[in-house]
Amino acid sequence: MLTDEASSLLARMAFHHAWLQIEASKVAEPYAALVAAARSEAGVHMSEAWQQPTIDTDSGMNLGNAYPRDRSNAARATCIEAMRRNL
């Protein structure tokens, strides 16, 4: 189910954050900021999706336009830079 996948993803992100806190503490905060930005952006899109009518055709599954990810893209760049400096 979708909720199982979301729960598994959240657990993996928490695991990696804890691991970074132990092994590379300077990377843990940028990683946490990336997770927060991604969760915030995804949460908005998931809420909007639940409010849409049920899709009943294959063509209805097409996304059309990609969802904006400006905050998570910026946070990912910051996190990668921290990883390059510290790992």
C-alpha positions as MATLAB code, in Angstrom:
seq = 'MLTDEASSLLARMAFHHAWLQIEASKVAEPYAALVAAARSEAGVHMSEAWQQPTIDTDSGMNLGNAYPRDRSNAARATCIEAMRRNL';
ca = [
       0.000    0.000    0.000;
       0.971    3.586   -0.459;
       0.916    4.262    3.283;
       3.304    1.343    3.879;
       5.731    2.727    1.298;
       5.556    6.222    2.814;
       6.155    4.811    6.287;
       9.127    2.771    5.060;
      10.613    5.817    3.353;
      10.261    7.925    6.510;
      11.925    5.187    8.562;
      14.867    4.997    6.133;
      15.311    8.777    6.198;
      15.318    8.734   10.020;
      17.865    5.916   10.002;
      20.202    7.792    7.664;
      19.850   10.973    9.701;
      20.778    9.116   12.900;
      23.707    7.456   11.144;
      24.976   10.817    9.927;
      24.672   12.245   13.441;
      27.025    9.487   14.615;
      29.439    9.272   11.683;
      29.437   12.764   10.122;
      27.759   15.253   12.434;
      28.538   18.206   10.145;
      26.410   16.583    7.435;
      23.473   15.672    9.685;
      21.934   19.152    9.750;
      22.051   19.740    5.971;
      20.555   16.257    5.517;
      17.788   17.059    8.026;
      17.073   20.295    6.131;
      16.837   18.325    2.869;
      14.400   15.848    4.424;
      12.294   18.665    5.879;
      12.126   20.502    2.549;
      11.226   17.341    0.635;
       8.563   16.355    3.170;
       7.081   19.840    3.112;
       6.876   19.966   -0.669;
       5.627   16.395   -1.003;
       3.029   16.893    1.702;
       1.423   19.761   -0.186;
       1.284   17.726   -3.387;
      -0.091   14.639   -1.646;
      -2.823   16.682    0.024;
      -3.786   18.207   -3.313;
      -3.827   14.763   -4.956;
      -6.233   13.341   -2.367;
      -8.677   16.153   -3.131;
      -8.830   15.344   -6.852;
     -11.476   13.147   -8.457;
     -10.641    9.455   -8.795;
      -8.625    8.620  -11.909;
     -10.325    5.951  -13.995;
      -8.323    5.954  -17.231;
      -4.718    5.252  -18.128;
      -4.332    8.687  -19.701;
      -5.526   10.254  -16.460;
      -2.348    8.991  -14.777;
      -0.159   11.384  -16.764;
       1.229   14.058  -14.482;
       1.251   16.741  -17.150;
       3.465   19.277  -15.408;
       6.133   18.345  -12.902;
       5.615   19.526   -9.347;
       7.952   22.352   -8.314;
      10.811   21.235   -6.049;
      12.767   24.450   -5.665;
      13.284   24.176   -1.893;
      14.285   20.523   -1.924;
      16.585   21.032   -4.931;
      18.360   23.858   -3.093;
      18.562   21.803    0.108;
      19.918   18.825   -1.854;
      22.670   20.988   -3.364;
      23.605   22.262    0.105;
      23.597   18.720    1.499;
      25.761   17.373   -1.317;
      28.247   20.187   -0.810;
      28.417   19.400    2.941;
      28.954   15.737    2.081;
      31.769   16.571   -0.325;
      33.479   18.669    2.329;
      33.047   16.245    5.199;
      32.872   12.672    3.934;
];
